[in-house]
Amino acid sequence: MALFDSVEKFTQTPTGMLLSSGEKLLEIRFVADDILRIRLAPNGIFSEEPSFVVEDCPTGATQVRVVERGDRIEAATQKVKVVIGRNPFSLSIEDLSGRVIVDTPRNSLEVANGRAIQRFRLFADEGIYGLGQGTYPHLNLRDRERRMWHEWRGYSQSGPAGIPLMLSTRGYGFLLNSSWPSRFAIGRAELAPPPDPATARTWAPAPWPPEEHSGEDNPDDIAILLDNEQLDYFLIIRRTFPEILGGYAELTGASPIPPQWALGYIQCKNRYRGLEEILEVARGFRKRGIPGDVLVIDWLWFKTFGDLTWDRKTWPDPGAMARELASMGFKLMQAQHPFIDEGALTWDEFSDKGYLVKFTDADQSGQLISHQSIYDFTNPQARADWWKKVQKLFDDGIRGYWTDMGEPELHPVGCRHYLGSRERVHNIYSLLWVKGLYEGQRSYTDQRVFSLPRTAYAGIQRYGAALWSGDISCTWEVLRNQVIIGQQVCMSGQPYWTTDIGGFMLPSFYEPELYVRWLQWGMWCPIFRTHGTRPANEPWSFGPDAEEIITRFIKLRYELMPYIYAQAWHTHKTGVPMMQAMVMRYPGDRKAVQSELQFMFGPSFLVAPVVERGARARKVYLPEGKWYDYWTDQEVCGPVEIEAFAPLERIPVYVKAGSIVPTVAGMLHTGEKAWDPLLIHVYPGGDAEFVLYEDDGATYGYERGESAKTEIEYHEATRSLVINGVEGRYPGQPRARSYQVIFHDQERPEKVILDGKPVTGLSDYDGSYDGSYVDDEHEPGWRYYARSRRLVVSVPHRPLEQVTSILVVSQAAPQVSQAPLAVDAVGALAAGEGAGAPREEKAAPGPEAGRIGKIGVDVSRPGPRTAIVYAYIEKSSEKGFMGDEGTPVIWELSAPLGWRCSRLNIRPEETPVGVAAFAAWELEVEGDEFTPGSEATVTASLAGGDGGGGQSKLSKTVQLHSKYHTHWYILGPLPGDGGAGFDRVYPPEMEEYLDVAATYEGVEGQAVTWRRYDGFDCFGYVNLRGITSERKEPWEIRRPEYWLAYAAGKVWSREARHAYIELLGEDRFKVWVNGELVILASDRPAFRPVRARVELRQGWNTILVKSTQDATREWGGRSWGFYLSIVDDEGRVMNDLRYAAAVGQDR
């Protein structure tokens, strides 16, 4: 390697200096007072090759002073000073006080053989962050290596999506201005975990094997190794991470404000297979009152990869579909892919124009579908022509672009593109793809662009792109890692990021608890999106208990939309993301910096996701200051680490004292209505201010100044709030608005003064505030909620320009707030009172049943045949709560048929704050007969809890699994004979007695027998494809061609009666009940159930299902299987039935 070892000559330039060492040139130039650009030309000629990282470089600093001091050269601006050592060469950057921020070791710059290396000193106290999406579950990358090479890593972890922005706690950011492959070796440079050999494929092999170390492992150095000799980078010298990210945005471009709908809930799965199905999903959301903004169409909306046009068999009228969805408030996002396969409608056109990078002998082992080429998005004309195709889809109603597989997933060595080699363009392939979409749509319409690529590189954010973390596994470990990876990405200049909520690749058993915990965290991510290969993925697919929680959190997202949208505007203006690692907000608090499994959401919320199965509490660190439990308003003073209560219905969330949080109630989608009334939550403990930002939410009018801002101020000393008059205008802006101001942690006031005049106080309410509006729209008023200590002031409609002031006047003798709750034992009541949140509960009759608190019951599923039921009683703040200290709680659990129950002796190390009593049971499957859903009821009894000498009870019922019939013997796969097998009579249809030990001739002559299947998951889907294949991974599942299978089960009825069988599934079905054919379904949508009346005998009744797997190339959560349930005249599941697999039963 050739060293840049000394400065033989230097030339002052208007904004810096030019240094030479032999034929090598090094340019050091200030592009701003605190941002430097450093370029190396090893042959004396600087490359003009565009990197697409920085497209509009700032022009320069206001004033640069360059002086020689002996063997040193100094260049200084008003903010920083650069010191160059001439012999040996060294580079140091100081602030104006002389503090060294950046320093280099000896031999810091080398170049030769197509590679450049830049080394910096790694200080002992220095932390390193950023560098995009990696596979490490760590934020601080000290002593680790990060690689800039996009890969699909299988399903066990997110694929690397490097962004070459490195943040140092010394006060600088390093941005590599190159698209070529690179490695960042930090300290000892431990390698990332290798890809899982069971799932990973090397379809786009990196320049370096996963196990190959760079050789740079000096614990005191940072080494950047670029696979190109033309080194080009920026140093952003700013004190804090938010300031550094602001500098990054100045260099690479601001992130546009996303369309407001993109910040709502995005519903996706693999996959919705037709127009009618996706409309049915939309109707399901609106029927249940669940908010949502986006429905996503995954792959195979086309016939062949590269068609870029609809398969009209399943999508006959996409325009009409989009219009109907729009009438319900839904936008459409659609998957795109880079592959153009032979036979595609565009193959000849794109091939003739030279737009295809064709594969000849590429290794595609493991690919579900072999591909022949990828589109060359590095060609600007190719990008323009791609948009011409996509424009027709936009006209059909597509509003978001899901640019999948854009690493690109398949990118063999030797590929050549318009811009050059595979190595030069690989990292920016996805960036150029979304660049073409962004520029194309912006030239066509004023509607905001939103793309969702699977990879990102520096600069992609300026094109309206969010990053999605890829096809990840459905495991608790992956959830934990995603919490960290999301923060890592947002600290890397990519402010919009999302995950497949629930995970993508379905395991053999899936638990609702995992989905609930994932979604509870996902609601606090910048983009809120679910996806996966589950049989069903809608909020109501995970059982009624989970649905209630999921719906509540989706609604919370919409309630917080005024707060969230203001953060999006702030991101656009400053580059600071709404999801912020603790190190961004509290860099000087060591404990906060180490707390990587919690983060800030905007300036006010601290979010602590639950990432362990069965966890009903977790440790949370609260930095210095006062914090409020978001759910209960309980006050906690930091710095402190607490054991926070985390029942399945919520995760720990805290609000920083001195915060203003605007919310809105009752929205089904972001475009449904104006934010009126606007609810303004005030959390006291310090002065606060908030800028409410508004625009039309859909167009780029805000770039033309079409927006409005309302400044809201809270003054702690006077307990007063000022809502200043709006500044700015935009089309569609309302002229007036009403307000509801909620003062938290508030004593009952003596009076409330609105705009200088006292307003009427309504009667106090001895309960908790439920978010409802407290007065009509014409008269102001206020009401005090004693239980939750909230004062609610209603302000009637008034012009937006009008200033509103509210002054809370305290009573002369303020009430004394209650001390925090203390818990002394699990299973017995603790002394004291505390703030609780209202929740539906069932109480046994009693004179004061409502005084005894709140019971919660939820379920964890460690395995398919095991359930853990947790029960707890939260403390109530009402007087006379549940008797005296130490009053015992008597717990009972009523186990369902087929399950064995045992009490668990679980005692948390620290009893969570707010919990009065806690119990747990383990249930295990031990029988062969089961009732639909297998419901378990928990009852808590308390002597004297009714306020007298009697006994009070609280009870709640939970469901252990789905209410479908999921207990069968399965036979298959049998040959389908090109589809003719559906009408052929196979032995199971002729046998009067089903012999589960019998052997039959299956596909390719292999012997098959009946196999037992018991489903205890939340879905109730009988997956025939998984059952009839010994192979476990999707790419190993052989594509079936007209296979068929049988399922034999039975149902017990206490009496002879009529009922209805409802069956929903793929392809074609026949169903026999007690030997009589009751369903013959050969042509109907896969999402629409078939219903048939049947006569049930008293006792056991047999059911035989015949199902075909017609030719298909897809795999996913639902590709061959069925749901079956037995319902009454009203369509309700008959809970008094019993289900079992058929064993030697007469038909």
N, C-alpha and C positions, 0 to 999 in steps of 0.2 A: 504494500500500500504506500502511496506517496503522501507525505505529510505536508500540510500547510504549516511549516515549522517556524517561519520567520517572515517579517515584513521587510521586504527589500526596498519597497517604494510605496508612497502613499500620495493620493491626490485628493484634495478637498473638493467636494461637490456642494451644490446649494443646500442639500438636505442631509449631508453626511460625508462619507469618504469612500475612496476606492483604494484597496490594498492589493499589492502584488507580491507573489512569492514564486520566482521562476516564471513560467508561463501561466501560472494559476492566478486568477483574479477573484477577489472577495469584495463584494459591495455591501456596505453597511449604510442604510438609508432610513431616516426618520420619515414615516408616512403620517405620523401624528406626534404630538409632543411626548407621548408615552407609548408609542408603538413603533417598532423597528422592523424593517425588512432586511434580511441577510441572504445574499445569493452568492453561490460559488460557481465559477466558470473554470473548469479544470484545464481547458485548452485556450483560455483567454477570450472565448466568445460566449456570451450569455444566451441561453436558449430562449426563444420566443414561443415555445410550445405551450399552448394554453392548458392550464391544469383543471379549469372549471371549478376550482375551489374559490378563488377570489377573482371575480370578473371586473369589478370596478374598484381598483385600488385607490385609497385616498391619495391626494396630491402631495402632501408633505406637511412638516411641522411649520409653525409660525416663524421660528427663528432657531438656527442651529449654530452654536459657537464651537469651532474646532481649534485646538491648540496643541502644540508639541511641548512636552515636558520631559526632556532627556530621552530615555528609552521608552517613553509612553506617549500615546496620542489620545487626547480626550475630546469627545464630542458631547455637548450638553445642550439640553433644551430647558424650558422653564420647569420641567418636572423630573427628568432623569439625566444621568450622566453615563456615557459609555467610555470605558478605559481599555485601550488596546496596548498590550505588551508587544514590543517589536521583536525581541530576540531573547528567549523563545516567544513565539506567538501565543498570546492569551487574550481572552475577552472577559471583561467584567462589567456589570451594570450595577450602578448604585443609585439610591435616591439622593435627594439634595442634602440629607443629613449625613451622608457618607456610609449608610448601611448597605452592605453588599446583598443584592437580590439575586443576581445570576453570576456564576463564576465558572471557569473552565479549568480542567486539570491539564497537566502536560500532555502533549500530543493529542490535542482535543479535536483536530480536524484532519481527516484522511480521505483520500480519494484514489481509486484505481480499479481496473477490471470491472467496470460497470457498476461500481458501488461507491457511495459516499457515507462517511460516518461522522457524526457530530456528537461530542461528549460534553456533558456539563457536570459540575460538581453536585453531588447529592449531600445536602447538609444533614447533620445528625437529627435535627428536629423537624425535618421536612416531610410533608405528606404529599403524595402525588395522586391526582384524581382525573376523571374524565376518560378520554380515548374511546368513547363509543360503547357499543354493546359487546361485551365479552362473555366468556364462560366462567369467569371467577365470581364466586359469591362474596366479593369484597369490594368496598368502595375505594379504600386506600390501596393503591397499586404498588406501593413500595416493596421492593424485592420480588417483583413479578415482571413477566414479559408480556407485552400486548402486540398483536400482529395486525397489520392493516391488509387483510385479504378476506373478502367475503366468502362464506361457506354455508352450505346447508349441512347441519351436523346430525341429521337423524332426529329422533324425537326425545332424547333424554335431556337435552339442554338447548338453549337458544344458540343459533348459529352466530359466529363472529360477524359483526357489522361495525367495523372499526371506523371511528371518526378521529382524524389525527390532530385533535386538540387536547393538549395536556395542561392541566391546572396544577400549580404548585402553591402550597401554603406559604412559601416565601414571598408571594405577591407577584407572580407572573404566569402568563399563559404562553404555551408554545404551540404554534399552528404550522404544520407542514403543508406547504403549498405545492403539493405534487400528488398525482394520481397513481404513481408507481408503487409497487409493493414495498412495505417498510415494516420494521420491527422497532419497538421501543423496549429496550432492556434497562430496567430500573433496578439499581442495586444488584442484588444477587440474581435477579432475573429468573426466578423460578418459572418453569414452563407451565402453560395452562394444561388442565386435564385433557388427555387425548380423547378423540371421539369414541363413542361406544362402538366397539367392533361389531356388535350384534345388529346395530341399526344404521351406522354411518356408511356413506358411500363417497368415494373420491371421484365424483363426476366433474369437478372443477379443481383439480389438484393444485395446491399452493406451491410456490417456488421452493418452499422448504418443508420437509417432512415434519409432522407434529412433534416427533421426538428429537429433532435436530436443534441443538442449542446454538445460539449465535456466537458463543465464545466470549461474549461481554458479560461478565459477572462480578465486576469490582463493586463491593458493597458501598463504596463512596462515590460512585459515578452513575450518571444516566447516559445511556448511549442510544442515539437514533441512527438506525441503519437503513439507508435507502437503496433500493435496487436500481439506482440510476446515478450517474456522476454529477448531474446538474442539481445540486442541493439548493433549495429555496424554502425559506421559512420566515415566519413573523414571530416576534416576541412582544407580547402585550404586558406592559409593566404597570399593573394596577394592584391596589392593596387587597381588595376582596374578590371573592369568586363572582358575585353579581357584577362588579365593575369589569372583571375580565370578560365575562360573557357579553357584556355590553360592547366591549371592544371587538370581540369575535363577530357580533352582529354588524358592527360598522364595516368590517372587512368583507364578510361573506354574504351579507344581505339580511335584512330584517325578515322575521317570519311573519307572513300576512296573518291578519285576523281570520281564523277559520269561519266558514259559514256557521251560523249559530246551530244549525241542525247537527253539525258534526260534533258538537259538544254535548249532545243529548245521548240517548241510549241507542246503540247500534246492535241489532239482532241479526245473528248469522249462524249458519251451521253448514256442515258438509252432508247433504246439500238440499236446497229446495229445488225440486225437479220439474217444476212447471208453473205456469201462470195461475192455475186454480189453487195450487197448494200455497203459494206465497200470499195470495189474496185471503185465503182462509186463515193464515197466521195473523195477518193484519186485523182481520175481523175478531180473532181471538183476543188480541190486545185490547181493542176498543170495547168489546163485550165485557171484559173483566175490569175495565177502568185502569189498565196499566199503561203508563206513559211509554212513548217510544217515538223515535224520529227516523230511523233508517232500517231498511230491510236489505239484505245482501244476497245477491245471486252469485253462487259459487260456480265452479267449472261445469263444463258440458251443457251450457246454454247454447252451444254450437255443436256441430256434428264432428268437425275435425279441428285440431289445434291450428289456429291461423285463419279460420274462416272469417272471423270478425263480423259475423252476421248470425241472426237467430236461427235456431232449429225450430221451424214453424210447427212441427208436430206437437211440441210441448209448450211452445210460446207463440201461439197463433196470432195474437194481436197485442204486442208489447206496449204500444201507445195507449190503447184503451186500458190496459192493466195499470200503467203509470198514472193515468188520469184518475182511476178509481182509488189508487193508493194515495194520491195527492189529496183527494177529497176527505181521506181519513187522517191526513197530516203526515204521511210517510214519504220519504225520499228513497230512491233506489241507488244502491252501489252495486257495481258489477266487477267480477274478476276478469283480469286480462292476463295473458301469458306471453312469454317471449318466443315461444316455439312456433315455427311455421312448418307443418308437416306436408309431405307429398300427398297430393289429393285434396289439399285445402283449396278453397275457392280463390285464394290470393296467391297460390304457389307460383303459377306461371308469370303473373304480373310482377310480383316482387323479385322473382328470380331473374327475369329479363332486365329489370332495372338495377340489378346488382345490390339489392338490399339484404340478401341472405348470407349469413355466415354458415356455410354448409359443413356437416360432419361427414367424414368418410369412414374412418376406422375407429371412431370414438368408443371407449369402453362404457357401455350403458348397462352393465350387469346390475340387476336389482331394480332397474327402472320399470315401473308398472306399464308405461307406454314408451316405446322407442320413438325418438325424435330425429328428424333429418337436418334441422337447421334452427338457428336463432336469428331474430331480426336485428339488423345493424342500426341501433339507435345512435351510434356515433356519427352517422351520416345526417347532416342537417336536412337534406331533402327527404331522406327516408323518414325522419321524424315528422316532417310536414305532411307526407303522404299517409303516415299512420293516423295522424289526426283527422284527415279527410274521411277515413273509414270510421273512426270513433265518433266523429261529428254526427253521423247518421244515428248512432246509438244515443247520443245526447238528445237528438231530436225526438227519439222514442221515449225519453224521460229519464235516462241514466244521468245521475248527478254526482256520483263519486266513483273513483277508479281504484280498484284493488289490484295493484300491479304485483302479481304473485310470481315467485320463482326468479326474481330479478337479480340474484347474485352475480351472474346467472347461474342457476342450479347446475346446468350442464354446460361446461366450457372447457373443452379438451385442449391440451397443450398443442401449440402450433396454429391455433385460430388466428386469422388475420381480419382486421376491421378497417373501415374507412380511415380511422385515425391512427392505425398502426397495429402493433402487436397485442395479443391477448393480455399481456402483463401491463401494458400501459392503460388499457381501457376497462379492465375487469372491475376495479373499485368504483368507477364512475358510470358503469353501465346503467344501473338503476337511476342514478341522478339524471342522466341524459334522457332516459325514458320519460320520467315525470316532467322534465324540462319541456319536452315536446308537447306533452298534454297541457301543461300550464300555458305555454305560449300559444298553442292552437286555440284553446278555449278562450283565452283573453282576447284573441283577435276576432272571436266570433260572437261573444256575449259578455255582458258585464257581471254575470253570475260568478260567484267565487269558486275557485278551483279547490278540490280536495282529493288528494291521492293517498293511498295507503300501501307503500312498498314494504317488502320484507327485508330490505337492506337500505342503508343510508350512508352517505359520505358527506364530508364537510361541504356546506353550501346548499344541500338539498332542501333545507328548510325554507329557502326563499321562494320555492316553487309550490308552496301550499301543501307540503307532504308531511304526514305523520309516519312514524316507524312502528311496525308491528313486529313482535319479537319472534315470530316463526312458529313452526309446528312442534310444539313442546308436549312433553308427556303429562299425563294426569296424575301427578304424585305430590305429596306434601313437600318433598325436598325441592321439586321444581317450583312450587308456589313460593317457598321461602326464598329461593334464588331470584325469582322474578321481582320480588319486592326490592331487592338490592339493585338488580340490573336496570330497572326502570329509573331509579334515582341516578344511576351511573350515566345513562343515556341523556337524561335531562341536564346533567352537569357538563355534557359534551357539546352544547350548543344546539341540540335537537330537542326543542321544548315539547313536542307533541309525540307521545309514545303510548302504545297500548299492548295488551297481552291477549291471548286467547283465554278469556275467563273460563275457568273450569279445566283448562288444558285441552289439547287437541286430540292426541291419540288415546283412544279408549282402552283401558285395561280390561281384564276379564271380569272385574267387579268394580263398580263405581258407587261412591257414597255421596249422598246429598250434602253432607257436612262439608266436604271438600269444595263443592261448587258454591255453597253459601259463603264460606270464608273467602274464597277467591273473589266472588262478586262484591262482598262487603269492602274489600280492599280496592277492587277495580273501579268502584264508584268514585274513589278519590284519585284515580289516575287522570291524566290530561284528556285522554280519549277513553270512553266507556263502551267497551265492545266485548261481546261474547262470541265464541266460535268453538267448534269441536266436531268429532265424529260420533257423538252420542246418538242413540236412536231418535231422541227428541231433545231439543235444546231451548225450548221456550220456558218462560218463568213458571208455567204450570206443569212442567214435565218432571219435576223433582219431588212431587208429593205435596199435599196441602200445607204441611207445616213449613216446608222450605219455601213454598210459593208465597206465603204470607210475609216471610222475612225478605225474600227477593223483591217483592212488590214494594215493600216499605222503603228499601234502599233505592230502588229506581225512582220512586216518588221524591225521595230526599235529593237526588241529583237535580231534579227539576225545580225543587224549592230553592236550591242554592244557585240557580242559573244567573241571577243578577250579580252575585259574588264571583262566579266562575267567569262570566263574560268580561267582567272588569279585569280579572287576571289575564285573560287573553289579550285585551288591549294593552295592559301593562307589559306583557311579553313582547308584543309588537313594538312598543316604544323603547324598551330597555334591553331586550334579549334575555331577561330573567324568567325562568320557567315557573309555572304554578306549582309543580312538584319539586320540592327542594330538600335535599339531604340536610341533616342536622348541621353538618359542617359548614354549609352555606350560611346559615342563620346564626350559629353559635360556634364560630371557629376557635374561640378562646376557652371553651368549656370542654375539657378533655372527655368527660363522661358523655356529653352530648355527641361529640365527634365519634365516639366508639359505638354509639347506639344506631347501628345501621339498619335495624329492622323497624324503624319508625322514621317519620319524615314530616315536614311542614307542607301544608297545602295552602299556598298563598301566605299572607303574613299572619293569619289568625289561628289556623287549625293545626293541631299536632295529631297525627294519625298513627296508630299503632296496630297494624294488622295482626291477626292470629294465624299462625302458620304451622300449628301442630295439631294433629288429630286428638280430639277429646279434651283439648285445653279449654278450661272455662275461667281462666285468669292468666294474666301475663304481666311480667315486669315492664314498667314504663318509667322512663326517666324524664322528669320535668325540669327544665333549666330554671335559672333564677327568675323570680317573679311570681305573680299569682296566676293560677290557672283554674278554669272551670270545667268540670266534667260536662261534656256536651249533652249527655242524656239526662242527667239529674241536676245539673247546676251546682253540684257539690264543689266547694272551694278547696284547692290544694295550693300550698305555698312551696315553691322551689327555691333552691335546687334540692330535689329529693327523688329517690327511686321508690316507687310504690308497687304494690301488687294490685293491679287493676282488675276489677271484675269484668269478665267477658263471656256472658252466656251466649248461646248460639245466636240469639236474636240481635246481637250487636258486637262491635269491636270497640276497644278504647279509643275515644276521640276527646281531645281537650281543646278549649278555646283560651287563647291568651287574654289575660285581663288587659283592658284598654283597647278593646276591639269593637268595631262596628261591622256587622254582618247583615247585608240586605238580602231578603229572600222574597219569594212569591209563592202563593199557594194555588193548588188545583189545576196545574197545566198537564195536558195529555201529550202535547208536543210543543216545541219551542216557538212555533209560529201561530199558536192557537189564539193568543190574546196579548194585550199590553200588560206590563207589570203594574197592575192596578187591582186592589191596593198593594202598595209596596210595603212589606214588613221590614222594619229596621230594628235589628237586635243590638242592644247596647250592653256590653260586658264591662262593668266598671273596674276601677283599679288603676286608672291612668288616663290621661288625655288620649283621644283617638280621633282619627280622621279617615275618611273613605271617599274616593271619587267614583261615583256611579257612572258608568260609561254605557251609552246607548247609540245604536245606529240602526239601519234597516235590517241588519243581520244576514243579508243575502248578497249584496253587491259590493263593488269596490268604491261606492260613493264616499266611504270614509277617507279614501286617498285624496278626494277632492274637497275635503273639509265638511262633508255631510255627516255630522255626528253631534252628539250632545253629551255634556258632562255636568254632573250635579255634585258639588262638594258638600259633604256631610261632616260636621264637627261635633265632638263631645268634649265637654270641659268638666273634669273630675271635681274640681274645687267647688263648683256651683251646681253640680248635677244637672247640667243643662245641655240641650242638644239644639244645633242649628242646622236646618236643611236649607242651603243657599239656593237662590234661583238658578235655573238651568242656564247653561251657556252653550249656544250652538243649535243648529237645526238640521233635520234630515227628513226625507220624504216619508210620509206616513206617521210622523211623530204625533203622539196624543197632545192635546192642548192642556189637559188637566189631569190631576192624579190625587187619590186619597192615600193616606199613610196610616199605618198602625205601628207605633213605636213601642217596643218591648224592652223595658229596663230590667235586667236580670239582677239578682242578689240585692234586692231593694226592700228597705223597710217601708211600712205603710206611710205615705206622705200625709202631711197636714193639708196640702193643696197642690194643685198642678196649674201652672200658668201657661197658657197658649197665646203667643203673640201679644204678651203683656196683659192678658185678661184671664182671670180664674175660669176654669171650666168645671162642669158638673161632674162630681164623682158618683159613679153608679154603686150599687150595693156590692160589698165585698163578696168574694167567692171563696169558701173554705175548701179549696181543692187546687188542682193543677191547671195551668193554662194549656188549652188544647189547640191553640193556633187559630181559633175562630175569630171572626171580626166582632168586636164588642159593642158596636153601636151602628146606627144607620148612617147613610152617606151624607146626611144633611147637617147633623148636629155633632159637635165635638164632645168627648167624654173620656172618663178614665175609670178603670176598675183595678182593684188590688186582689191578687191571688195569693192567699196566705200560705197555702201548702208549698207552692213552688217559689214563693218570695219574688214574684214578678209583678211589675206595674205595667199595665197596658194602656196606652194613650191613643185614642182614635182621632184622626184629623180628617175632616170631610174633604170632598173634592175641592181643589183650588188650582188656579193657573200654575203651570210649572215654573213660571218666572217669579212667583211670589216666594219670598223668604219666610220660612217657618221656624219659630223658636219655641222650645218647650223648656220650662224651668220647673224642677221638682223641689218643692219646699218641704223639708223634713219636719217631723213633729218635734216639739220642744224636748220631750223625753223619749228618745228613740228606743225601740224594743231591742232586747239583747238576743242576738242570734244564737241558735243552739250549737253546741260543740259538735265536732265531727263524731261520727259513729265509731264505736269500738266493738270488736267481735272477740269473744273469749272462748268459744267452743263451736265445733261443728256439730249440728244436730240438736243444739239447744239455743234458745234465744239469748241475744246479748242485750246489754242495757243501752239506753239512749235513744235518740231519734235521729232521723236523717231525711234527706230529700229523696223521694221516689218518683218514678215516672208511671203514669196511668197505663194500665194494660187490661185487656179483657180477661176476666177470670170467672170461674164458677164457684160460688160460695153456697154452702148449705144454709138453709133458713136459720135465722137467728136475729135477735133484736139489734145487734150492732155488727153484723157480718162484714160490712164494708170497712171496718176499722182494723182488720187483722193483717193487712199487708197484701202481698202479691206473690203468687206461686208461678214458677217457671219450670217447664219440663222440656227437655230436648234429647236427641238421640245421636250417638256416635256409632259408626259401623266399622269396626276393625276388619271384618271379613264378611263373606257372604252368608255365613251361618251364625254370626255373633252380633249382638247389639249391646251397647252400654247406654242405659237410660240415666240421665242426670236430672236431679230435681233440686230446686233451691227456693228459698223464700227471701225476697228482698225486703229490706227494712222500709217501713212507712214512717213518714214524718208526722202522722196524726197522733194526737195524744191518746194515751191508753193503749198503745200498740201491744197487742198480744201478751198482755200480762206482765209479770215481774221478770227480772233478770234470772236467767237459768231455767225458765219454764221449758219443759221438754216438748219436742215435736214428735208425734207418732206418725211414722211414714208407712204407707202400704202401697204395694204395686200389684195390680191385677194382670197377670201374664196371659197372653192370648193362647189359643189352642196350638199345640205343636211346639211350644217354647218352654224351656226350663229356666227358672229364675233363681238367682242367688244374690244376696246383698253384698255390696263391696264396702270395705272399710277404707274409704278415701278421705284423707285429711290433708288439705293443702298445707305446704310449709308455712305460708302466711295466709290467713283467711282474708279474702278480698274485701276491701272496704264496701260497705253497703249490703253485705250478705248476712242474714240472720241465722239461716239454717241451710244445710246442704246434705244431700244423700245421693247414692248411686247404686245401680243394680246391673248385673251382667245377665243377659238372656242368651241362651243357646238353643239352636234347633235340635229337637230330640224326637219329633214325631214325623209322621208321613201325611198328616192331614192338617190343612190350614184354612183359616177364614180369610176372606178378602182383606188385604192390608195389614192383617195381624196387629190390631190396635191394643196398646197397653195403657192402662189408666193408673195414674199416681194420685194418692190422696194424702194430704197432710192434716193431721188432727191436733188441736191444741186445747188443753183444758183451760177453761176460763177465758179463752180468746174471744168469747162473745160479749165480754164485759160483765158477765154475771158468773154463776157457778156452773154453767153448762159447758159444752164443747163446741168449738167452731171447726169447720172443715173447709179446705180448699182442694180442688181436684182439677186435673187436666189430663186429656187423652192425647197420645201421640201415635202416629202410624209408623210401623217398622219397615214396610215395603209397599209396593204398588198393590192396587186392588184388582189387577188382571190375573187371569188363570195362567200361572207360570210353572206348573208342576206336570211334567210330561215324560213319556218315553219317546225318543226320537229315533227314526230309522232313515238312513240315507248316508251319502247321496246315491240315488238310484238313477240309471240312465233315462234321460227325458226323450230320447229318440227324435231330436230336432223339433220338439214341441208336441209330438204326437202322444207322448206319454201321459199327458193330462187326461186324455180320454181312454187310455188303456187301463184295463182292470188288473191291478197288481195283487199279489196274494193277501196283503193286509185288508183289502176291501172284500175279499171272499171268505176270509176265515171267521167263523162264528166265535172262535175263542182266540184272543190275542195272546200268543206265546212269546213273551219278551226274551226268551232264550233262543228263539229260532234264528237261523242264519239265512241271508238272502244274497243274491248276486247283485253287486253294486256297479258303480262306474268302472269301466275297463276291466270288468270281471272280478274285481276285488270283493271279498266276502264282507258283508256289513251285518251288524246286529243292532237290536234296540239298545239305545244308550239313555241312561237316566239323566234328566235335567230338572233341577229345582232352581227357580229364579227368585232371589230375595232382594233384588235391587229396587230402585225407585221408579224405573222406567216401565217394567212389565213387558218388555219386548223379548220375544223368543227368537233369538238370532240363529237361524238355521245354518247360515253360512259358517258361523264360528263353531257351531256344534258338530257339523259334519266334516270339519277339517281338523286334522291333527296339527297343522301348521298354525303358528300364532301370529306372525307378523303379516301385515297387509300385502307387502310386496312378494311374500312367499305364497300367498293364496292363489292358487291356480284359477285363472279365469274360467268359470263354469259355462258350459254351453248346454242349456236345456236340461238341467238336473231337476230332480224332484225328491221330496222327502215326505215322511208321514210323522205325525205327532199323535200320541195316544194318551188321553187323560180321562179323568172322571170327576163328577160333581155330585155331592150329597145334598138332598133336599129333605126337610123334615116332613113334607107332605107333598102329595101330588098337586101340581099347579102349572099354569102356563108362565112362560118367561120369554125373554128375547136374548139371542146370542148376537153380540156385536163383535165383528171381526174387521180388523184393519191391517193391511199388509201389502207386500209387493207382489206383482205378477198375478198368477191365477190360483184359485182355491176351490176345494170341495170340503164340505164339513158334514159329517154324519153324527147324529145324536141317537143313541140306542139303536144303531143300525139303519136309521132312516136318513136319507140325504136331505139336508135342510138348507144348504148354501151351495150354489154353483156360481162362482164369480170369475169371469174370464175377461172382462173388459170394463174397468172402471179405474178412476184415479187412485193412486196408491195411498193418498192421504184421507180418502173418504171411506168411512166404515160401511160395511154391509150389515144389515140387520135382518134377522129372521126369527119368527115366532116358533117356539118349541114347547112341547109338553114334557115336563119333568115328572118322573115317577117319584113316589116316596122311596127314600133310600138312595142308593147309588145309581148314577146314570153315566153311560160311557160317551166319550167324545173322540172322534177320529178326524184329524185334519190332514188333507193332502195339499201340498204346496209345490208349485213349480218355481224354478229359477231359470227364467228365459235369458237368452244371450245378452250379456251386458259386459262392459269393460270397467265399470266403476267399482270402487269399494268405498265404504264409509260406515256410519253408524247403522244405517238401514239400507241394505242391499238385497237381503233375502231373509224374510222372517214375518212375524205377525204379532198383533195384540189380540187377545180374546178375553171378553168379559161377558157375564150374564147379568142382565138388568131387568128392571120391572117395567110396567107400562109407562112410567114417567122418565125412563132412561137412567134411573138410579141403580147403582150396583147393589145387589141383594146381599147384604152383609151376613145373613144367617146361613148362607151356603157354606159348604166345605169343599175345598179343592184337593186333588191328589193325582199323582201319576197313575196310569192304568197298569195294574199288575194282574195278569192272567184273568181278565174279566170277560164274561160273556157279552157279546155285542147285541 
